[in-house]
């Protein structure tokens, strides 16, 4: 890191003020991230995330699942009707 050279106290004060604001901003970002993490770990949000992922999986593979499941279901019904 390069050493900065200042020609006046006003420049030093300005740099300190900028660093102070940046520090406060970073602290607020940390607090916000902690709050978001807490919210995402709530049971209702965990279940909601699981349901969203499940729906996404089903919507992606629904055609394949139906093409496999329907013939199996029809065979099962036919076997039940025959009494086997």
ZIQUI-V522001 format. One record per pair of residues at least 12 apart in sequence whose ideal C-beta (glycine too) atoms are under 7 Angstrom apart, sorted by the first residue. I is the first residue (numbers start at 1). J is the second residue. D is the distance in Angstrom with one decimal. If there is no record, write none. Layout:
BEGIN
I,J,D ; I,J,D
END
This chain:
BEGIN
none
END
